[in-house]
Amino acid sequence: MNSRPLPITPEQAQQLEAIWLEHSRPVYQALLATTRNEADAADLLSLTFQRLAGRLADLPTGGALRG
C-alpha cells in the first residue's frame, strides 16, 4: 500500500477535514454493520478517505456531497 502523503493544498486539506467531520462517523457505522469487524471497518474508512483526498478536485465547489 502506498503510504506517501497525497499532494493537496491547504484549502483541500480544510475541505477534506470538513467532509471527515461530517461524514466519517456514519460511514464508519455503515462499514462496521457490513463487515462486523472494527479493524476492517476502520481500514476501509481510511481507504475511502484516502481515495476521496485524491479526487477532491472532482467535488463540487464547497465540497458538498449532496445534491
Secondary structure, DSSP 8 states (H G I E B T S, - for coil): ---S-----HHHHHHHHHHHHHHHHHHHHHHHHHH--HHHHHHHHHHHHHHHHTTGGGS-GGG----
